[in-house]
Each structure stands twice: as C-alpha cells, then as structure tokens.
Amino acid sequence: MAKLRALLSRQIRTAVATGAIAVMTACASAGGGLPEAGQEERSGPVESLPVSAEVFVDTASGAYVLIDLDVNRLRFMDGDVVIWEAPVGTGTGLRLASEDTEWHFSTPRGVFQAKFKEELPVWYLPDWYFLEKNLPVPPQNSPSRKLAGQLGVAAVYLGEEIAIHGTDRPELLGQRVSHGCIRLENRFAQRLYHNVQIGTPIVIIGGEHLDQQPPAETPRPGNPTPRPPDALAGVPTPEVLNRLERQLERGDTTGAWVPLASRLITRGLRDDAEALRGLMELAGRSPLRKLNREYATFLADAYARGTLRAMVSLARIDAESRARATTAIVEATMALYPGSALDERAPWPTRRLHNGMLGPEGRSGWDALLKAEREYRDRVLTQTALGEGTER
C-alpha cells in the first residue's frame, strides 16, 4: 500500500502540473465554494487523475469513495471493507446544445479527489437549466440563478461542475436521473460530508455501455422544499452525548449514531465546548472496529474544521481518552490522504496549528497528537522497510 500511495502522490502532483484529464460535464453548481472570492460562475472541466480506477480499487487499502455506475450505488470504503453503502442517482447521458455550447449530462468515470465540501449548499443555476426549460438566460450575477434547498443538506465537490449532494427526491435514487452529479439521500449526504477530507479519492467505475435515459427532472425556481422537523432541536448536549454513547457501545450498524455525532460537531464548532469534549472522549468506544474507523473520520472532520477548539478539547479530557482520540484523528486523516504518509506535503494534523498559539493547558493536546503522529510514522517506515526487504 505504501508504494501505491507514493505512486498516487506523484500522479496527483503530475495532474496538477499538466492540467490532468478534462472531462466535460454539466450538473449542480454552488455559489461561494470553489471560485475565488467574488466569482460565482462555475464552468470548465472536471479533472480526473491519470490512474486506472480498476487498478486503484484492486490495490487500495486506504479510505476512499467508490461509485459504481452500473448499479448506481455509492460505497464508502476502508481498503476492501465496505463501511456503508447507499443507492445514488447518476447522469442520464443525454446531450443538450445551444448555438455555442454543448452539454453532456453524464457522470464521468475515473479517479477524482474531493476538492471542496459544503453544508446547506445553494445551487447556482447554469445556462443549460434555463435553456432546458425554455426560459431566458439571465446574466451571470443575477440573483435568479441562485436556488436554495435543491442540493440537499450537504455536498462534496469533485470539480467545478460536479458534486455528490443530497436530494429531496430519494424515490428517484438507484436510477440515472441527474445531469451528471451524484445524488444521495440526505442522511447519507450528511454522513459522507463528515467522512471525507479535501483530497480524499473518489473512484467512479462502470457505465461504459449505458444507453441514454429520458430527460432528468429539475425544479423550477420558487420556494425551496420545506425541511422535515428537526428531531434534535432543543435536546440538551448531555442527552445527545448519552444517546451517541449508547449507540456506539452497542455497535450500531444502522447509522442511527450519525445525526447525533453530526449535531455535536455543529454545536462544538460553534460555541459548545461540552459537545466537542464529549465527541473526543467517545473515540474507540465501539466494540466494532469498522464503526470506530468511521467515527474517527468524524473526529478528523471536527479537527480539520475547528482545529484550535478541538485541540483545547483534547487537552481537557483524561489522558486515556486523549490518547484514543488523537490516534483516531491521525489514523483517519492519513487514511483519507491519497499520497504517501512520507510525502513532504502529507497533511499531518499538527501542521494545521502552530504550537505557539497554545497556552500551557493546550500543550497536552498537542503533545498527545504529536505522539500519535510519531507512532503512525514509525509504523509506516517499518512497513515500508519490510516491503522492500521482501522484494529483495
């Protein structure tokens, strides 16, 4: 696996330097994400890394997202273990042309990376939306191009014009119904949002011989679809933590723990220190290794999005819990990285924060994280040396 990660790391750098492989698609776009500040237009290619998807799937042992267009299913993988899976909606394969542009509404195949992720994304309507509905195409910065509530609760972007996002039409999933994006039931879209990091591989296979489907249904501008009642609104943080602890310790395989952990992350990153401390304390508490591995991705997400708050929370829990949490954060962060852990750009968690920003109290969190990183690095070096010795 170390050699595969080193190979991928080199291929990623080559892809960035050469422009990679351009696959023109058209699908959901959101304002305020990928473009530079002040820019709202989203157009251009989706970049695919120059590596065979089939080879990646056959050999990878890190964490990645696998989408099979032949059966319209998404799987969140940990090596060859399926952590969870769900049906998706994918591109119809239809084409639409204007006087000067052509759109191909297919979901591209290949190995991509998560470029950006966003909660409650707003759809920035592309030109094809208006042409398809025989509506006048508004100026690029027109407010009429923004449509809220149509991309679900969360989105993970593969490029400027394609994303894995939620939907309020779960009955259409498992079919080819989109303009190229991958639609996912909202509860799984939220789960995936916490599972992945920027750079996480997203592998799309299949779909080589699929026929075109009837036109995909798209909503007209208007009021967004009302959201269902919030079952956790008003539930105190201690109670949410108690529910989460029970689900983890009983080895929940239904995903019932996911909205609890997601809500605690939201509260913790806002101003609820108890929520973030509680999340960290529950690391490694499940009897199921698979569940602990996925829970670690949630902790890595909380750490990446609120590094200073998370570091302080780590410092304020007991030493045993701190060791479990820091190990989980390091393991998940590095498993989600497609390059080698020995690469100079590897995203070691301590690189997100200068230790000079921490007072004496925060140092214990930093020291524990540094220790977990050292142990992980030593293990990788040992595995690499054993692999080279075997080859000799």
C-alpha angles and dihedrals in degrees: 000000000000091000092048091051091048090050092049091048091056091045092051092052089047091050092052092048097047101036092251120229119328117219113178114219137155126216145112118346128185129208119234098028124083101007123086116265112292094020121109106165115103117196138131141070132326110232120230120194114241096248130103113258091212092052090048093052093046095053110024120111099171126086119284144145118255122197119186112199093191092066099018096235133137121210127189103215136200101193104302093339119102107223093185139334138199140175118266138194115235140183122304095218092233124141131221125189135193126185093282108012138055126199126200111201098208132122107243122235125225142066114311136166133233102258100178139350131205140183119224093005121199117224114236101207114232125216093260091062092065095040091052090054095041091244125142112265109243125215116282094254096043115133087225088073092067116087119177127204099027101098095055127232098318144007135202112202123216093182143334096298108026135063145161102240143160127264139203090216103070090158089073095056120113089044139088100257108129137088090244103300122110111245119206133182109267096246090055093042088058091047093051090048089063095039099059135061130200105285097027109145117251111195120196118190138171128026097107097132104027119136123230116273131215115280115292118246116246127182123247119236112276141094114348119247108272114250121236118256115285106248093196098047109125095007107134117243094243090057093048089050091049091052092048092049091052092049093049096046093049089051098244111208097176097076092245088133093059100079089045093054091042092053092048091052090052092050094042095051090049105050110300106114092176091059094053094044090049092051091053093047091057095060113128094005097125121093087221117084091204092055092047090051093053093043087055089061088058091052090048089051092050090048094048093049097042107021100162094045091047092049092053090048090052090053092053099055127079119280096251093051090044091055092050093047097047091047089051093050093049095044094049095043093052094041089056092051112093096207133070119290085228093058114115090235096050109138100240106180094235089062089071094068135034109230089224088076091064126086123216091278094055094050094082090061091048093047092050091050091048090051091051090050092050091051091048092048092048090051092051091049090050092049091048092051092048090050093051091047091053092051092052 
